[in-house]
Amino acid sequence: MPGGKIPRAHYARATRGEIHKFTGVSSRYEEPLSPTLCLNTDQQTVEQSVKLLTELLIKRCKL
């Protein structure tokens, strides 16, 4: 999907069993063992989270 968005219709189809192994419906979510970025939104402000994400993107994309 462009932009990484999954249409709501996909969730409905997965719930009806038309799409198999759909994360969050028929396939469980597997937490990454060593995530590149972890945003603790219950402990950080939006600004802090955005700063961390921006720093990672700049580093990764060499902007």
Backbone hydrogen bonds in HBPLUS format (Angstrom, degrees):
<---DONOR---> <-ACCEPTOR-->    atom                        ^
c    i                          cat <-CA-CA->   ^        H-A-AA   ^      H-
h    n   atom  resd res      DA  || num        DHA   H-A  angle D-A-AA Bond
n    s   type  num  typ     dist DA aas  dist angle  dist       angle   num
A0004-GLY N   A0001-MET O   3.15 MM   3  5.33 160.7  2.19 125.9 125.6     1
A0010-HIS N   A0007-PRO O   2.94 MM   3  5.59 144.8  2.07 115.4 124.2     2
A0011-TYR N   A0008-ARG O   3.01 MM   3  5.29 121.4  2.37 103.1 117.0     3
A0012-ALA N   A0008-ARG O   3.15 MM   4  6.56 157.5  2.21 152.0 158.4     4
A0013-ARG N   A0009-ALA O   2.93 MM   4  6.17 159.2  1.98 148.1 153.5     5
A0014-ALA N   A0010-HIS O   2.85 MM   4  6.07 156.8  1.91 147.7 154.5     6
A0015-THR N   A0011-TYR O   2.88 MM   4  6.06 155.6  1.94 147.9 154.5     7
A0016-ARG N   A0012-ALA O   3.06 MM   4  6.33 144.9  2.19 142.8 151.9     8
A0018-GLU N   A0013-ARG O   2.84 MM   5  5.14 149.8  1.93 161.2 152.5     9
A0017-GLY N   A0014-ALA O   2.98 MM   3  4.96 151.1  2.07  99.6 108.6    10
A0025-VAL N   A0022-PHE O   2.91 MM   3  5.56 160.2  1.95 145.0 148.0    11
A0026-SER N   A0022-PHE O   3.01 MM   4  5.27 138.7  2.19 139.3 149.6    12
A0027-SER N   A0022-PHE O   3.21 MM   5  5.31 137.4  2.40 129.6 120.0    13
A0024-GLY N   A0027-SER O   2.80 MM   3  5.86 150.4  1.89 174.7 169.1    14
A0043-GLN N   A0040-ASN O   2.80 MM   3  5.44 161.0  1.84 121.8 128.5    15
A0044-GLN N   A0040-ASN O   2.90 MM   4  5.93 126.8  2.19 148.7 162.6    16
A0049-SER N   A0045-THR O   3.07 MM   4  6.37 163.1  2.10 152.2 156.3    17
A0050-VAL N   A0046-VAL O   2.87 MM   4  6.09 163.9  1.89 157.0 161.5    18
A0051-LYS N   A0047-GLU O   2.93 MM   4  6.07 155.3  1.99 144.5 151.4    19
A0052-LEU N   A0048-GLN O   3.04 MM   4  6.32 161.5  2.08 150.4 154.2    20
A0053-LEU N   A0049-SER O   3.00 MM   4  6.24 164.1  2.03 152.1 156.6    21
A0054-THR N   A0050-VAL O   2.81 MM   4  5.93 164.0  1.83 152.9 157.9    22
A0055-GLU N   A0051-LYS O   2.91 MM   4  6.06 162.1  1.94 150.3 155.1    23
A0056-LEU N   A0052-LEU O   3.05 MM   4  6.28 156.5  2.11 145.4 151.5    24
A0057-LEU N   A0053-LEU O   2.94 MM   4  6.22 163.5  1.97 153.8 158.2    25
A0058-ILE N   A0054-THR O   2.91 MM   4  6.11 162.2  1.94 154.5 159.2    26
A0059-LYS N   A0055-GLU O   2.98 MM   4  6.12 161.5  2.02 146.0 151.4    27
A0060-ARG N   A0056-LEU O   2.78 MM   4  5.96 167.7  1.80 156.8 160.4    28
A0061-CYS N   A0057-LEU O   2.79 MM   4  5.72 159.7  1.83 147.8 153.7    29
A0062-LYS N   A0058-ILE O   2.83 MM   4  5.37 115.7  2.25 133.2 145.6    30
A0063-LEU N   A0058-ILE O   3.18 MM   5  4.97 145.8  2.30 126.8 136.2    31
